[in-house]
């Protein structure tokens, strides 16, 4: 009987789900801005890959006395590239300023993209615009091997706009249909994922007012079943 009990406990232990990423420690360390392109001025790198399906990796900040760093806006959008596919992830007015985020797939890496930086044969980018001006010609980009490459999945991060507000951007797992961010001092905000047709590239964006206090992020599938939760 003792041997059977020992074996049962061992099998049960193997099914225990690992604890989520240490987001509390990440929050204490300050904001890390999401980027996959070293040439992007004013944005720090932030790339956390989900260890399990539905697990979340998030970045946020605590504003210091000097305030958060500012993203540099004012670059011109890139010229169209043959075969590129784009989808607006979200747009609106945040703390009195217009904003938008666009997800774009380039089948061939544009010749003027980060000269000298080596990437895969194709490119997928999230480009943020504020009051009609973009952060950089291409935005936050990742080299991919084609339209069905799932490499960008599990990328989460936050951009601070010049007015002090933030845009929380995510490229979640394929089963995520919506995401809801809860705040300690405001009503929750829900975003719907957007996919570039014919590709595996999906994203969502949640606007975060400057005076808000983020408390949690929950992701749901098409049946509104929870697939990920993280306290902020």
DOSE-757315 format. One record per atom (N, C-alpha, C): x, y, z; residue in one letter. Coordinates in steps of 0.1 Angstrom, whole numbers, padded with zeros to 4 digits, always signed. Example, Ala and Ser with C-alpha at 12.3 -4.5 7.8 and 13.67 -1.06 7.14 Angstrom:
<nodes>
+0132-0057+0078A;+0123-0045+0078A;+0132-0033+0078A;+0128-0022+0071S;+0137-0011+0071S;+0129+0000+0079S;
</nodes>
This chain:
<nodes>
+0008-0012+0000X;+0000+0000+0000X;+0009+0013+0000X;+0020+0012+0008X;+0028+0024+0009X;+0034+0027-0005X;+0039+0016-0012X;+0045+0018-0025X;+0035+0024-0035X;+0022+0019-0034X;+0012+0024-0043X;+0009+0039-0041X;+0008+0043-0028X;+0006+0057-0024X;+0017+0065-0029X;+0029+0061-0027X;+0041+0069-0032X;+0041+0071-0047X;+0037+0060-0054X;+0036+0062-0069X;+0025+0071-0073X;+0014+0071-0066X;+0003+0080-0069X;+0006+0094-0067X;+0013+0097-0055X;+0017+0110-0052X;+0027+0115-0063X;+0036+0107-0067X;+0046+0111-0077X;+0040+0115-0090X;+0030+0107-0094X;+0023+0110-0107X;+0015+0123-0105X;+0009+0125-0094X;+0001+0138-0092X;+0011+0150-0092X;+0022+0148-0086X;+0032+0159-0086X;+0036+0163-0100X;+0037+0153-0109X;+0041+0156-0123X;+0030+0164-0130X;+0018+0165-0125X;+0007+0172-0132X;+0005+0186-0126X;+0013+0190-0116X;+0012+0203-0110X;+0016+0214-0120X;+0008+0224-0122X;+0011+0235-0131X;+0021+0244-0125X;+0032+0248-0132X;+0042+0257-0126X;+0035+0270-0123X;+0041+0277-0113X;+0036+0290-0109X;+0038+0300-0120X;+0030+0311-0121X;+0032+0321-0132X;+0045+0329-0131X;+0048+0336-0142X;+0060+0344-0142X;+0060+0354-0130X;+0072+0357-0125X;+0074+0366-0114X;+0071+0381-0118X;+0058+0383-0121X;+0055+0397-0126X;+0057+0407-0115X;+0054+0404-0103X;+0055+0414-0092X;+0070+0419-0092X;+0080+0410-0093X;+0093+0415-0093X;+0096+0424-0106X;+0090+0420-0117X;+0092+0428-0129X;+0086+0442-0128X;+0074+0442-0121X;+0068+0455-0119X;+0077+0464-0110X;+0083+0458-0100X;+0091+0466-0091X;+0104+0472-0098X;+0108+0465-0108X;+0120+0469-0115X;+0118+0480-0125X;+0106+0485-0127X;+0103+0496-0135X;+0099+0492-0149X;+0094+0502-0157X;+0089+0499-0170X;+0100+0494-0180X;+0096+0484-0187X;+0105+0480-0199X;+0096+0481-0211X;+0100+0490-0220X;+0093+0492-0232X;+0095+0481-0242X;+0084+0477-0249X;+0084+0466-0258X;+0091+0470-0271X;+0101+0462-0275X;+0106+0465-0288X;+0114+0453-0293X;+0114+0450-0306X;+0123+0440-0311X;+0133+0446-0320X;+0134+0459-0320X;+0143+0466-0330X;+0152+0475-0322X;+0165+0472-0322X;+0175+0480-0314X;+0176+0494-0319X;+0172+0497-0331X;+0174+0510-0337X;+0162+0519-0333X;+0152+0514-0326X;+0140+0522-0322X;+0144+0531-0311X;+0144+0545-0313X;+0149+0554-0303X;+0138+0556-0292X;+0143+0556-0280X;+0134+0560-0268X;+0126+0548-0263X;+0127+0536-0268X;+0119+0525-0263X;+0129+0514-0259X;+0127+0508-0247X;+0136+0498-0242X;+0130+0484-0245X;+0139+0474-0245X;+0134+0461-0249X;+0126+0454-0239X;+0115+0447-0243X;+0107+0440-0234X;+0101+0428-0241X;+0106+0416-0239X;+0101+0404-0246X;+0101+0392-0237X;+0089+0388-0233X;+0087+0376-0224X;+0079+0366-0231X;+0084+0354-0232X;+0077+0343-0240X;+0069+0335-0229X;+0056+0332-0233X;+0048+0324-0224X;+0053+0310-0222X;+0055+0305-0210X;+0060+0291-0208X;+0050+0281-0210X;+0037+0284-0207X;+0026+0274-0209X;+0015+0281-0217X;+0007+0273-0224X;-0004+0279-0231X;-0013+0286-0222X;-0017+0299-0225X;-0025+0307-0216X;-0018+0315-0206X;-0005+0312-0203X;+0002+0319-0193X;+0005+0333-0198X;+0006+0343-0190X;+0009+0357-0193X;+0022+0361-0188X;+0029+0369-0197X;+0041+0377-0192X;+0038+0391-0195X;+0039+0399-0185X;+0035+0413-0186X;+0046+0422-0181X;+0046+0435-0186X;+0055+0445-0181X;+0047+0458-0178X;+0051+0465-0168X;+0044+0477-0164X;+0055+0486-0157X;+0051+0496-0150X;+0060+0505-0144X;+0055+0511-0131X;+0064+0518-0124X;+0061+0527-0113X;+0067+0540-0116X;+0059+0551-0117X;+0064+0564-0121X;+0072+0570-0110X;+0084+0574-0113X;+0093+0580-0103X;+0091+0595-0103X;+0098+0603-0095X;+0096+0617-0093X;+0098+0624-0107X;+0107+0619-0115X;+0110+0626-0128X;+0100+0622-0139X;+0091+0613-0136X;+0081+0609-0146X;+0087+0598-0155X;+0079+0591-0163X;+0084+0581-0172X;+0091+0586-0184X;+0100+0578-0190X;+0107+0582-0202X;+0097+0584-0213X;+0100+0593-0223X;+0090+0596-0234X;+0095+0589-0246X;+0085+0583-0253X;+0087+0577-0266X;+0089+0589-0277X;+0098+0588-0286X;+0101+0598-0296X;+0091+0596-0307X;+0083+0606-0310X;+0073+0605-0321X;+0078+0615-0332X;+0073+0613-0344X;+0075+0623-0355X;+0081+0616-0367X;+0084+0603-0368X;+0089+0597-0380X;+0078+0595-0390X;+0082+0596-0402X;+0073+0594-0413X;+0070+0579-0415X;+0057+0575-0419X;+0054+0561-0421X;+0062+0556-0433X;+0065+0543-0434X;+0073+0538-0445X;+0064+0537-0458X;+0070+0538-0469X;+0063+0536-0482X;+0058+0522-0483X;+0047+0520-0490X;+0041+0507-0492X;+0051+0497-0498X;+0051+0485-0494X;+0060+0474-0499X;+0051+0464-0506X;+0056+0459-0517X;+0048+0450-0525X;+0044+0438-0516X;+0031+0435-0516X;+0026+0423-0509X;+0024+0425-0494X;+0027+0437-0488X;+0025+0439-0474X;+0010+0438-0470X;+0007+0433-0458X;-0006+0432-0453X;-0007+0439-0440X;-0017+0447-0438X;-0019+0455-0426X;-0033+0454-0420X;-0034+0456-0407X;-0046+0456-0400X;-0045+0466-0388X;-0055+0475-0387X;-0055+0484-0376X;-0059+0476-0363X;-0051+0476-0353X;-0054+0468-0341X;-0063+0476-0332X;-0061+0489-0331X;-0070+0498-0323X;-0067+0512-0326X;-0076+0521-0322X;-0074+0535-0323X;-0084+0542-0315X;-0082+0555-0312X;-0091+0563-0304X;-0085+0575-0298X;-0091+0581-0288X;-0086+0593-0281X;-0083+0589-0267X;-0071+0592-0262X;-0066+0588-0249X;-0061+0601-0242X;-0067+0605-0231X;-0063+0617-0224X;-0062+0629-0233X;-0072+0630-0243X;-0073+0641-0252X;-0065+0640-0264X;-0058+0629-0266X;-0049+0628-0278X;-0053+0616-0286X;-0052+0618-0300X;-0054+0607-0309X;-0043+0596-0309X;-0046+0584-0310X;-0036+0573-0310X;-0041+0562-0320X;-0032+0554-0324X;-0036+0542-0332X;-0024+0532-0332X;-0027+0519-0333X;-0017+0509-0334X;-0021+0500-0346X;-0011+0498-0355X;-0013+0490-0367X;-0003+0478-0367X;-0009+0466-0371X;-0001+0454-0373X;+0002+0452-0388X;+0014+0451-0392X;+0018+0449-0406X;+0027+0438-0408X;+0024+0430-0419X;+0033+0419-0423X;+0040+0423-0436X;+0053+0422-0436X;+0061+0424-0448X;+0066+0411-0453X;+0062+0406-0465X;+0067+0393-0470X;+0082+0393-0472X;+0087+0404-0476X;+0102+0406-0477X;+0106+0418-0469X;+0117+0416-0461X;+0122+0427-0453X;+0125+0439-0461X;+0119+0451-0459X;+0121+0463-0466X;+0136+0467-0466X;+0141+0472-0477X;+0155+0475-0479X;+0160+0486-0469X;+0150+0495-0464X;+0154+0506-0455X;+0152+0502-0441X;+0148+0490-0438X;+0146+0486-0424X;+0159+0483-0417X;+0162+0490-0407X;+0174+0488-0398X;+0186+0483-0406X;+0192+0490-0415X;+0203+0485-0423X;+0214+0479-0414X;+0218+0467-0418X;+0228+0460-0411X;+0223+0451-0400X;+0210+0452-0397X;+0205+0443-0387X;+0199+0430-0394X;+0204+0419-0390X;+0200+0406-0396X;+0186+0401-0391X;+0177+0398-0400X;+0164+0392-0396X;+0161+0380-0405X;+0150+0374-0402X;+0145+0363-0411X;+0140+0369-0424X;+0135+0361-0433X;+0131+0365-0446X;+0119+0375-0446X;+0111+0375-0436X;+0099+0384-0436X;+0099+0392-0423X;+0089+0401-0421X;+0089+0410-0410X;+0075+0412-0406X;+0072+0412-0393X;+0059+0416-0387X;+0061+0427-0377X;+0054+0438-0378X;+0056+0450-0370X;+0043+0455-0364X;+0044+0461-0352X;+0034+0468-0345X;+0038+0483-0345X;+0031+0491-0352X;+0035+0505-0353X;+0025+0514-0345X;+0030+0522-0336X;+0022+0531-0328X;+0022+0545-0333X;+0011+0551-0334X;+0010+0565-0338X;+0003+0574-0328X;+0008+0586-0326X;+0002+0595-0316X;+0000+0609-0323X;-0012+0613-0323X;-0016+0626-0330X;-0011+0626-0345X;-0012+0614-0351X;-0008+0613-0365X;+0007+0611-0368X;+0015+0610-0358X;+0029+0609-0359X;+0033+0595-0353X;+0042+0588-0360X;+0045+0574-0356X;+0058+0574-0348X;+0061+0563-0341X;+0073+0562-0332X;+0085+0560-0341X;+0084+0553-0352X;+0095+0550-0361X;+0088+0546-0374X;+0096+0546-0385X;+0090+0541-0398X;+0083+0528-0397X;+0089+0518-0389X;+0083+0505-0389X;+0077+0501-0376X;+0082+0507-0365X;+0076+0504-0352X;+0084+0492-0346X;+0077+0484-0337X;+0083+0473-0330X;+0082+0461-0340X;+0093+0456-0344X;+0093+0445-0354X;+0100+0432-0350X;+0096+0421-0356X;+0102+0408-0354X;+0104+0402-0367X;+0116+0396-0369X;+0118+0388-0381X;+0110+0375-0380X;+0104+0371-0391X;+0096+0358-0391X;+0099+0351-0404X;+0095+0338-0404X;+0099+0330-0416X;+0087+0329-0426X;+0076+0335-0423X;+0065+0335-0432X;+0052+0338-0425X;+0041+0338-0432X;+0028+0343-0427X;+0023+0334-0416X;+0028+0322-0414X;+0022+0313-0403X;+0032+0311-0392X;+0043+0319-0392X;+0053+0318-0381X;+0047+0323-0368X;+0047+0315-0358X;+0041+0319-0345X;+0051+0325-0335X;+0063+0328-0340X;+0074+0333-0332X;+0070+0345-0323X;+0062+0355-0329X;+0058+0367-0320X;+0049+0364-0309X;+0042+0352-0309X;+0033+0349-0298X;+0039+0350-0285X;+0032+0356-0275X;+0037+0357-0261X;+0045+0370-0259X;+0043+0380-0267X;+0050+0392-0265X;+0041+0403-0259X;+0044+0408-0248X;+0036+0418-0241X;+0044+0430-0237X;+0038+0442-0236X;+0046+0453-0232X;+0037+0466-0232X;+0044+0477-0230X;+0037+0490-0228X;+0044+0501-0233X;+0038+0510-0240X;+0044+0522-0246X;+0038+0534-0238X;+0047+0543-0234X;+0043+0556-0228X;+0042+0566-0239X;+0031+0573-0240X;+0029+0584-0250X;+0033+0597-0244X;+0036+0607-0253X;+0041+0620-0248X;+0032+0627-0238X;+0019+0623-0237X;+0010+0630-0228X;+0009+0622-0214X;+0018+0612-0213X;+0018+0604-0200X;+0009+0592-0200X;+0000+0591-0209X;-0008+0579-0210X;+0000+0567-0215X;-0006+0555-0215X;+0001+0543-0220X;-0007+0535-0229X;-0001+0528-0238X;-0008+0518-0246X;-0002+0504-0243X;-0010+0495-0238X;-0006+0482-0235X;-0008+0473-0247X;+0002+0468-0253X;+0001+0460-0265X;+0005+0446-0263X;-0001+0437-0270X;+0001+0422-0268X;+0000+0415-0281X;+0008+0405-0283X;+0006+0395-0294X;+0004+0382-0287X;-0008+0378-0284X;-0011+0367-0275X;-0012+0353-0282X;-0014+0343-0275X;-0016+0330-0281X;-0028+0330-0290X;-0029+0320-0299X;-0039+0320-0309X;-0053+0318-0304X;-0054+0312-0292X;-0068+0310-0286X;-0073+0322-0279X;-0066+0333-0278X;-0071+0345-0271X;-0080+0353-0280X;-0092+0355-0276X;-0101+0363-0284X;-0103+0377-0279X;-0104+0378-0265X;-0105+0391-0259X;-0096+0392-0247X;-0094+0404-0242X;-0086+0406-0230X;-0092+0418-0222X;-0093+0417-0209X;-0099+0427-0201X;-0088+0431-0190X;-0086+0444-0190X;-0077+0450-0180X;-0085+0457-0169X;-0083+0453-0156X;-0090+0459-0145X;-0081+0470-0139X;-0088+0480-0133X;-0081+0491-0127X;-0087+0493-0113X;-0078+0498-0104X;-0082+0501-0091X;-0090+0513-0089X;-0090+0522-0099X;-0097+0535-0098X;-0105+0538-0110X;-0109+0528-0118X;-0117+0531-0131X;-0123+0518-0135X;-0133+0519-0144X;-0140+0507-0149X;-0130+0499-0158X;-0133+0486-0159X;-0124+0477-0167X;-0125+0481-0182X;-0114+0478-0189X;-0114+0480-0204X;-0112+0467-0211X;-0120+0464-0221X;-0119+0451-0228X;-0114+0454-0242X;-0105+0446-0247X;-0100+0447-0261X;-0103+0434-0268X;-0105+0435-0281X;-0107+0423-0290X;-0094+0421-0298X;-0090+0409-0299X;-0078+0406-0308X;-0081+0408-0322X;-0071+0413-0330X;-0072+0415-0344X;-0062+0407-0351X;-0066+0400-0362X;-0056+0391-0369X;-0055+0396-0384X;-0043+0396-0389X;-0041+0399-0403X;-0046+0387-0411X;-0057+0389-0419X;-0062+0377-0426X;-0051+0369-0434X;-0052+0356-0433X;-0043+0348-0440X;-0030+0346-0433X;-0028+0351-0421X;-0016+0350-0413X;-0019+0345-0399X;-0008+0342-0392X;-0009+0338-0378X;-0007+0350-0369X;-0006+0362-0374X;-0002+0374-0366X;-0015+0380-0360X;-0015+0381-0347X;-0027+0386-0340X;-0022+0395-0329X;-0030+0405-0325X;-0026+0414-0315X;-0038+0421-0309X;-0036+0427-0298X;-0046+0436-0292X;-0039+0448-0285X;-0047+0458-0282X;-0041+0470-0275X;-0051+0475-0266X;-0047+0479-0254X;-0056+0484-0243X;-0050+0498-0239X;-0058+0509-0241X;-0054+0522-0237X;-0054+0524-0222X;-0044+0530-0216X;-0043+0531-0202X;-0041+0546-0198X;-0051+0552-0193X;-0050+0567-0190X;-0039+0569-0180X;-0033+0581-0180X;-0022+0585-0172X;-0024+0583-0157X;-0036+0586-0152X;-0039+0585-0138X;-0044+0572-0133X;-0044+0562-0142X;-0050+0549-0138X;-0041+0540-0130X;-0047+0531-0123X;-0039+0521-0115X;-0043+0507-0119X;-0034+0501-0127X;-0037+0488-0132X;-0037+0477-0121X;-0047+0468-0122X;-0047+0458-0111X;-0047+0443-0116X;-0052+0441-0128X;-0052+0427-0133X;-0055+0427-0148X;-0050+0416-0155X;-0053+0414-0169X;-0058+0399-0170X;-0069+0398-0177X;-0075+0385-0180X;-0078+0383-0195X;-0074+0371-0200X;-0076+0368-0214X;-0086+0357-0215X;-0094+0357-0226X;-0105+0348-0228X;-0105+0343-0242X;-0111+0330-0244X;-0112+0325-0257X;-0125+0329-0263X;-0129+0324-0275X;-0141+0328-0282X;-0154+0325-0274X;-0153+0315-0265X;-0164+0311-0257X;-0164+0319-0243X;-0155+0328-0242X;-0154+0336-0230X;-0149+0327-0218X;-0142+0317-0221X;-0136+0309-0211X;-0122+0315-0208X;-0119+0317-0195X;-0106+0323-0191X;-0094+0314-0196X;-0084+0320-0202X;-0072+0313-0207X;-0060+0318-0201X;-0061+0330-0193X;-0049+0335-0187X;-0053+0346-0177X;-0046+0347-0166X;-0049+0357-0156X;-0036+0362-0150X;-0034+0375-0148X;-0022+0380-0141X;-0025+0392-0133X;-0022+0392-0120X;-0023+0404-0112X;-0012+0414-0116X;-0015+0427-0116X;-0005+0437-0120X;-0001+0445-0108X;
</nodes>
